[in-house]
Amino acid sequence: MPGFALASGGLLFEIPEVIHPTAIVEPGAELGAACEIMAHAVVTKHCALGAGVVVHPFAVVGGDPQYMQFDPATVSRVRIGPGTVIREHVTINRSIHGGKATVLGEKCFLMAASHVAHDCEVGNQVVLANGALLAGHVSVGDHSFLGGGAAIHQFCRIGESVMVAGHASITRDVPHYTLVAERDDVIGFNLVGLKRRGFTRAAIAELKSAFHDVYFSPGNIRQLAQQALAANRFTTPEARGFLEFFAGGKRSFARPGRAASTGQDG
């Protein structure tokens, strides 16, 4: 249905969605103000799109999950935040569970042929480059970037402000603010990304120290992170959030490869 905006003089005017010829928007789909659904794109009845979402040709949003035991009668959803752009041939599958949803946040950018499987939770301002693939139940934190052809195993967690290299194969959890490549190889600390986001010097200094303590100290990663938290040496929310990441999840953690940086330089 169309949206509304406030004009000068206090009058409301309509901002309709734009649905191009040959696009398919099934009855029951919810489109926010100023959405654009381009030719040959499909938005199923299971979708709720925020304001300004753009769906490019041949994308399929809200299709049935690729799960052999799935019952198509299941009532589940896909929810997409305002300002997200979905390029050509992207596929986003709805949840396998009744009453639940696959969720993408605000201002995400999904490049051509990327895939978001059922029950994924993708944060705000996340970029999936061409052909990046998320299996079922994957979570991706805000401001993360997945390179072209990167593939993420089901149930993995990708933290906030993570950069995943192109063609990487990720089968373990990747903590906040890291760089990861190849097969689960943490190759450094995402210093450039944090500076671009405007993180304070104090936050970056503590994050470098926390990264070093967890990844370049002998011992169990979960225990090292827990000990660092308990010692109260880290006070910034960013450093504590990095350490708290290691308390959760169902999978093991990506670890430094031979080319890893300690995060102490720069």
WORA-V557254 format. One record per residue. SS is DSSP state (alpha for helix, beta for strand, coil for the rest). Layout:
ss:SS
ss:SS
This chain:
ss:coil
ss:coil
ss:beta
ss:beta
ss:beta
ss:beta
ss:coil
ss:coil
ss:coil
ss:coil
ss:coil
ss:beta
ss:beta
ss:beta
ss:beta
ss:coil
ss:coil
ss:beta
ss:beta
ss:coil
ss:coil
ss:coil
ss:coil
ss:beta
ss:beta
ss:coil
ss:coil
ss:coil
ss:coil
ss:beta
ss:beta
ss:coil
ss:coil
ss:coil
ss:coil
ss:beta
ss:beta
ss:coil
ss:coil
ss:coil
ss:coil
ss:beta
ss:beta
ss:coil
ss:coil
ss:coil
ss:beta
ss:beta
ss:beta
ss:coil
ss:coil
ss:coil
ss:coil
ss:beta
ss:beta
ss:coil
ss:coil
ss:coil
ss:coil
ss:beta
ss:beta
ss:beta
ss:beta
ss:coil
ss:coil
ss:coil
ss:coil
ss:coil
ss:coil
ss:coil
ss:coil
ss:coil
ss:coil
ss:coil
ss:coil
ss:coil
ss:beta
ss:beta
ss:beta
ss:beta
ss:coil
ss:coil
ss:coil
ss:coil
ss:beta
ss:beta
ss:coil
ss:coil
ss:coil
ss:coil
ss:beta
ss:beta
ss:beta
ss:coil
ss:coil
ss:coil
ss:coil
ss:coil
ss:coil
ss:coil
ss:beta
ss:beta
ss:beta
ss:beta
ss:coil
ss:coil
ss:coil
ss:coil
ss:beta
ss:beta
ss:coil
ss:coil
ss:coil
ss:coil
ss:beta
ss:beta
ss:coil
ss:coil
ss:coil
ss:coil
ss:beta
ss:beta
ss:coil
ss:coil
ss:coil
ss:coil
ss:beta
ss:beta
ss:coil
ss:coil
ss:coil
ss:coil
ss:beta
ss:beta
ss:coil
ss:coil
ss:coil
ss:coil
ss:beta
ss:beta
ss:coil
ss:coil
ss:coil
ss:coil
ss:beta
ss:beta
ss:coil
ss:coil
ss:coil
ss:coil
ss:beta
ss:beta
ss:coil
ss:coil
ss:coil
ss:coil
ss:beta
ss:beta
ss:coil
ss:coil
ss:coil
ss:coil
ss:beta
ss:beta
ss:coil
ss:coil
ss:coil
ss:coil
ss:beta
ss:beta
ss:coil
ss:coil
ss:beta
ss:beta
ss:coil
ss:coil
ss:coil
ss:beta
ss:beta
ss:beta
ss:beta
ss:coil
ss:beta
ss:coil
ss:beta
ss:beta
ss:beta
ss:beta
ss:beta
ss:coil
ss:alpha
ss:alpha
ss:alpha
ss:alpha
ss:alpha
ss:alpha
ss:alpha
ss:coil
ss:coil
ss:coil
ss:alpha
ss:alpha
ss:alpha
ss:alpha
ss:alpha
ss:alpha
ss:alpha
ss:alpha
ss:alpha
ss:alpha
ss:alpha
ss:alpha
ss:alpha
ss:alpha
ss:alpha
ss:coil
ss:coil
ss:coil
ss:coil
ss:coil
ss:alpha
ss:alpha
ss:alpha
ss:alpha
ss:alpha
ss:alpha
ss:alpha
ss:alpha
ss:alpha
ss:alpha
ss:coil
ss:coil
ss:coil
ss:coil
ss:coil
ss:coil
ss:alpha
ss:alpha
ss:alpha
ss:alpha
ss:alpha
ss:alpha
ss:alpha
ss:alpha
ss:alpha
ss:alpha
ss:alpha
ss:coil
ss:coil
ss:coil
ss:coil
ss:coil
ss:beta
ss:coil
ss:beta
ss:beta
ss:coil
ss:coil
ss:coil
ss:coil
ss:coil
ss:coil
ss:coil
ss:coil
ss:coil
ss:coil
